[in-house]
């Protein structure tokens, strides 16, 4: 589906996901003789994704043939609860500006990245692609989820109405290099790593974690997602007769990406505690929200295409922690 000389625009190339995609393409260019992709990775200073005129002019000048949308405003439960308007407005602007500009400039293929939070809070498990819009969303990140659903549906509508080749992937919870370890705005794995490393560095006797620890979550290393993105760009064509279908036989325009395995947050915390060699007490603050009770993706569709996650959680966590850039864990 893509050739060896594409001009590939990675929107959000400095973030955790974007930088992983860039690493994967750089590796492919160096290892595969026929790959000579030109990577377009403008910084925020070079391209304001909130400015539609600037985005359109950038497309006219640089003429990307492949677009990957990894740019987004992201954050943990706290940020989503406190800044819902920011998550809705900013994500709608970013993705609409990029998708519209890609369509108008006749981009060959576009891949939009959503999130597993697009699915209803009480979905049947594991969550299939066709469960989208079958129930109400988790309130703690509803605005972010609505923005992502809008991006997915825009890609789907452009394919249907104008035959524009836009596809979407819905990854599970991610972790890995270049994650955000902010004490308030980070996601669950980064937040727990920070908590336990801080406790270890300061000889604290306990670590307090949000919620009850009883909810289940699925986690995937960001390098696995990057691998899935390249695989999907190359081999997934929703218009092909053998492409993944929903239960009604309709071609899917979005696919789940994950490991298909989940653990409780309590098990995750204990795993990180062991890796960081913290031997104190773990306290659970039940006054804080747990979020969705379970959110495990059915990844059989992308598995049947030939892609599978390769990095297991214990190895991925240890590698992430061992290679963590020096952060200030003093209090």
Secondary structure, DSSP 8 states (H G I E B T S, - for coil): ---TT-EEEEETTTSHHHHHHHHHHHHHHHH-TT---EEE---TTT--TT-HHHHHHHHHHH--SEEEE-------HHHHHH-HHHHHHHHHHHHHHHHHHHHHTT-SEEEEE--GGGS-TT--SSB-GGGTTSS---GGGHHHHHHHHHHHHHHHHHHHHH---EEEEEE-EEE-TT----TTT--HHHHHHHHHHHHHHTT-SEEEEES-S-SEEEEEEHHHHHHHHHHHHHH--TTSTTS-B-TTS-B-SEEEES-S-EEEHHHHHHHHHHHTT--SEEEEETTS---SS---B--HHHHHHT------HHHHHHHHHHT--------
